[in-house]
Amino acid sequence: MVMTPLPDSRTEPDGSAVVRVLSYNVRSMRDDTEALARVIRACRPDLVFVQEAPRFFRWRKAAARLAAATGLVVLSGGASAAGPLLLCSLRATVERTEDVLLPLTPGLHRRGFATAVVRIAGTRIGLLSCHLSLQREERLAQADSLLERLDAMRVPHALAAGDLNEGPEGRAFTRLAGRLQDCRAVRPWGGEHTFPPDGPRRRIDAVFATQGVEVLGCGVPWGLAGITEADLRAATDHLPVLAALRVPALSATGRTS
């Protein structure tokens, strides 16, 4: 199957930017890292929201290797955010970054957010990579924390993406989709389900955008040029979500034009 192409990254005459955004749970890079790098490169992302980045021995070197293998740079996150990681292309100018650790529930894994504010062309964008809890009530509380964190960035536009550990029918997913655009629901493209990679039947990974960001397409890049089904299944235990978004430019006063 050959995919209808998503728009390429570009800067519009008014300073707005078309950006390609990828969300990907990489399972600590314990699988086929060469297949993983091939998938990411073929998606040609400006921004990558990673979950389950390496968190233990020499985790910074592992993140740097992934970035180098995909032509990207490490933006923020990793072990210091309990697993979420942000990568970006050289198209992004970094304004600030912050790794956030969420409250620890005894007996459960520590969770966190990798966050940043970047400028691309004439835009200013807040970014947040997340991996929500397996426990329902904690997951809902983390969704609320995610929305609060986006508000605290005080940016005109923001993107959040990650592994939600539940589908669109879940309370945390619904909470996020009530405030943000669920990009797959707004403009479906490619495949829908992200887990498991062999016979996917659940959509538990998603890209969200604040209002005002135009969604040009979002979904699993089955059949995208340069990506094979074998690589998608070998790279990790989730399928990636790729989105193309048009982010409005700032005016001379610093507001969205």
ChimeraX attribute file (.defattr): number of C-alpha atoms within 10 A of each C-alpha:
attribute: neighborCount
match mode: 1-to-1
recipient: residues
	/A:1	7
	/A:2	10
	/A:3	13
	/A:4	11
	/A:5	12
	/A:6	19
	/A:7	15
	/A:8	12
	/A:9	18
	/A:10	16
	/A:11	18
	/A:12	15
	/A:13	9
	/A:14	13
	/A:15	18
	/A:16	21
	/A:17	22
	/A:18	24
	/A:19	23
	/A:20	24
	/A:21	23
	/A:22	28
	/A:23	28
	/A:24	29
	/A:25	27
	/A:26	23
	/A:27	17
	/A:28	20
	/A:29	18
	/A:30	12
	/A:31	15
	/A:32	15
	/A:33	19
	/A:34	15
	/A:35	19
	/A:36	22
	/A:37	19
	/A:38	18
	/A:39	24
	/A:40	25
	/A:41	16
	/A:42	14
	/A:43	22
	/A:44	20
	/A:45	24
	/A:46	20
	/A:47	22
	/A:48	30
	/A:49	29
	/A:50	29
	/A:51	29
	/A:52	21
	/A:53	27
	/A:54	23
	/A:55	19
	/A:56	13
	/A:57	9
	/A:58	10
	/A:59	17
	/A:60	18
	/A:61	11
	/A:62	18
	/A:63	24
	/A:64	15
	/A:65	17
	/A:66	22
	/A:67	21
	/A:68	13
	/A:69	17
	/A:70	21
	/A:71	17
	/A:72	23
	/A:73	21
	/A:74	19
	/A:75	24
	/A:76	23
	/A:77	31
	/A:78	28
	/A:79	23
	/A:80	19
	/A:81	24
	/A:82	26
	/A:83	29
	/A:84	33
	/A:85	31
	/A:86	28
	/A:87	25
	/A:88	22
	/A:89	18
	/A:90	13
	/A:91	16
	/A:92	20
	/A:93	14
	/A:94	16
	/A:95	12
	/A:96	12
	/A:97	18
	/A:98	16
	/A:99	21
	/A:100	18
	/A:101	16
	/A:102	16
	/A:103	12
	/A:104	12
	/A:105	12
	/A:106	7
	/A:107	6
	/A:108	11
	/A:109	11
	/A:110	16
	/A:111	21
	/A:112	29
	/A:113	33
	/A:114	30
	/A:115	29
	/A:116	22
	/A:117	22
	/A:118	22
	/A:119	16
	/A:120	22
	/A:121	21
	/A:122	21
	/A:123	25
	/A:124	26
	/A:125	21
	/A:126	26
	/A:127	24
	/A:128	31
	/A:129	31
	/A:130	31
	/A:131	24
	/A:132	25
	/A:133	23
	/A:134	13
	/A:135	11
	/A:136	15
	/A:137	12
	/A:138	17
	/A:139	22
	/A:140	21
	/A:141	15
	/A:142	23
	/A:143	22
	/A:144	14
	/A:145	14
	/A:146	21
	/A:147	16
	/A:148	11
	/A:149	16
	/A:150	19
	/A:151	13
	/A:152	10
	/A:153	16
	/A:154	12
	/A:155	18
	/A:156	21
	/A:157	22
	/A:158	25
	/A:159	21
	/A:160	26
	/A:161	27
	/A:162	28
	/A:163	27
	/A:164	23
	/A:165	20
	/A:166	20
	/A:167	18
	/A:168	19
	/A:169	9
	/A:170	15
	/A:171	16
	/A:172	24
	/A:173	21
	/A:174	17
	/A:175	15
	/A:176	20
	/A:177	17
	/A:178	10
	/A:179	13
	/A:180	18
	/A:181	21
	/A:182	23
	/A:183	28
	/A:184	24
	/A:185	18
	/A:186	14
	/A:187	15
	/A:188	16
	/A:189	24
	/A:190	22
	/A:191	20
	/A:192	23
	/A:193	22
	/A:194	26
	/A:195	18
	/A:196	16
	/A:197	20
	/A:198	15
	/A:199	10
	/A:200	14
	/A:201	12
	/A:202	16
	/A:203	25
	/A:204	21
	/A:205	30
	/A:206	30
	/A:207	25
	/A:208	24
	/A:209	24
	/A:210	20
	/A:211	13
	/A:212	14
	/A:213	19
	/A:214	18
	/A:215	23
	/A:216	20
	/A:217	21
	/A:218	28
	/A:219	27
	/A:220	25
	/A:221	28
	/A:222	20
	/A:223	15
	/A:224	19
	/A:225	15
	/A:226	12
	/A:227	18
	/A:228	16
	/A:229	14
	/A:230	11
	/A:231	18
	/A:232	23
	/A:233	19
	/A:234	18
	/A:235	26
	/A:236	23
	/A:237	19
	/A:238	24
	/A:239	30
	/A:240	31
	/A:241	32
	/A:242	29
	/A:243	29
	/A:244	25
	/A:245	23
	/A:246	21
	/A:247	29
	/A:248	25
	/A:249	25
	/A:250	18
	/A:251	13
	/A:252	9
	/A:253	7
	/A:254	13
	/A:255	13
	/A:256	18
	/A:257	14
